[in-house]
């Protein structure tokens, strides 16, 4: 191998590190000879790890002993080889089909050699079809990722330390502090249109069908529940799905401007150098206007109204504002920052241990005129980290007006997060922006007691 090729291979390998689900979508006419879509999901689609399989793995150290689809895509991923992910309009057209099941009338799940579920639903009307499809997706995900889904819902609800011990207590504290309460999650479900609420319940029913079946069959029971004594398994609810969705969104999309951290820094600078010098130092550290930062709003632009018709006054931030705000900072800002930072570090550590998504992604869209195929190309590359089982699971769904293939989130509802249809394709990316605001509440003691 030439040095040039070795260097190219090394570069590719480095670029691929952390790619949990790489999707290359080729939008071409149906008659095109090349695959319309390519996909890789390392280390594999996943499967239930039973107690006998886990015992074999402990003896051999070979991840293949955990199940046929637990790490079967790892070799292809390491060599940058993708699988053909073309659509199969009918169950009989699934390439490499190995087994099929009908968990409910009107629902068929076909699994291929990679363990990917192809879920088909039929019915007398669109709502019935949608509910049956949701049920089938719930069954398919629970059959291969039930214990992972249990971990995700506990993490999203702030109940993880009940199962995994005090190492996750701080994460639970932060989750309960910052996320919705159980009543608020249920209120979100109740606020959905009736059809969507019914589909979300059907999804939960599919998961619960697997829970009931596997609880009665030790050969199917995921060993994680036995090892953690998490039995009996609590039924899945639509509110659990809301918790999982919230957890995933916060993990990959929530970001802030570090307001509390900068406030603590500003106060330390003022205490050491005086307020006037502190302003100059602070403005060097935290630029209010960075000429190197790309923006989408023209210079001098004004944000005057939102879609709701609310008007906002454009504020020009100056050094005078910095000086005034530094003088308003209370000594308690430093311990408040330290407390929040401790929680953030605990959450980051727990996130890595649990295999939850990490921050980062990329996506490329290539116009037909710039493509060697003459057709549009879309690459979706979520940099969510490399874990076993993977953050995502692959699936194809076909029902009525739906025909999609891509990846979804176990426990996150009956949807395809990154994928394609016969006509279009989509991906998602994360971005760092200031969407979390920190407020200082001044508590005053009322005469006679109280606040």
Order of alpha helices (4+ residues) and beta strands (2+ residues): alpha-beta-beta-alpha-alpha-beta-beta-beta-beta-alpha-alpha-alpha-alpha-alpha-alpha-alpha-alpha-alpha-alpha-alpha-beta-beta-beta-beta-beta-beta
